[in-house]
Amino acid sequence: MKLEKLEHEFSVCRIKDAADIDLTDEFCFVGKTDQELSLVCVTQSVPQNIVAREDGWKGFRIHGVLDFSLVGILSRIATLLAEHQISIFAISTYETDYIFTRSEQYGKALDLLEQAGYSIS
């Protein structure tokens, strides 16, 4: 399986409202529930109306479109990294999954995945 590195630094934020979110940014993941509104975006694009923020994330995506019937793809990656004490923040979109680690663990995570047979680009 091929993994594609994302070249940006990311921030995970809790925001007050969606008014300042720039949906034209290259990366902008918004999640809303009855309890919160969250945003994952390039650190340089964090809006002003944040409640809380965690900087220092790097990420990669699983290459290609993942069929909804596929099972265990994210689980295998998460398990491998957890076995090496690397926590993840995952986002699933309609087509694929994005996995983020803390920036200081990113290189180690990619090395482990490559050793496990994943192709990294």
N, C-alpha and C positions, 0 to 999 in steps of 0.2 A: 504494500500500500504506500502511496506517495503522500508526503506531508509538505506543505508549502509554508515557508517562513514568512511572517509579516514583518516588515522592516520598521514599524513604528513602535514607540513607547505608548502604552495605553493606561487609562485611568478608569476605575470603577467608581461610579458616583451614585449617590441618592440625591434626587433633585426635587424641588418644590412643585414645579409644573413644567409642561413641555414647551412653554413659550420661547425659550432661548435655545432650543435644540436646533442645530443646523442640519437638516436632513439631506442637504446636498454634500456634506462631508463624505469622504471616501469610506470611512468606517463609522457607523453610528448604530449601536444596538440599544434599543429601548425596551424595557420590560415594565408592565404595569399590572398591579394586582389591587385588591381591595385595601391593602395595607401600605403600599409604597409605589414609587415611580423610580426606576433605576435606569442608568445610562452607562454604557461602556463606549468610550470614544478615544481617539488619539489625544494624548495629554495636552497638546497645544490647542485643542478645540473644546476644552472643558468650559461650559457656560458659567455665567456669574451666579445663577440662582441655585447653587448646590447647598445641600444640607450636610452632607458628609462626602468624603472623597478618599480613595486609596490610589496613589500613584505607584508607578514602578512595576508594571506588568508588560510582558512580551508574549507574543502569540504565534500560532501557526494554525493552518486549516488543513482539513483532510481534502486532498485533491479530488475533484470531480463531483458529480452529482450522486448522492447516496440514495438508493431506493429505500422506501419506508419499510420494506420487508427485511432489510438487513438487520442482523442482531449481533450485539456485542462489540461493535467497532469502538465506540467510546469507552466501553467498559474495559477492554483490553489495554487501551492506552492509560486510563486512569489507574488500573491495577498495577501496571508496570511502574508507573511513576510513584504511586503510593508505597510500593515495596522499597523504594529508595528515599522515602521521606520528602517527596516533592508533591506539594498540594497543587491542585488545579482549579481554575474557574472556567467552566465550559458554557458555550452558547451554541444552541442548535438553530439553524435557519431552515428554510424550506428545502434547500439543496444539500447542505453539508453541515459539519460541525467545526467549531472553532475552539481551540484549547489555549488557555493562557496560564502561564506560571509567573511567579515573581521573577523579576529581571535577573537577580543574582543566581537563580537556579535554571535559567533558560538554556544555557549552553550544556549543562549537565543533562538536562531533560532530553535535548536533541541528541546528544551522544548516546544515551541509553536507548532511545528509540531506534537510532541507526544500528546499534549493536544487536537489537532485537529483530532486525530485518526490514525496518521501514526505510523508504527512500526519502531523503530530505533535499529539498531544493529551495 
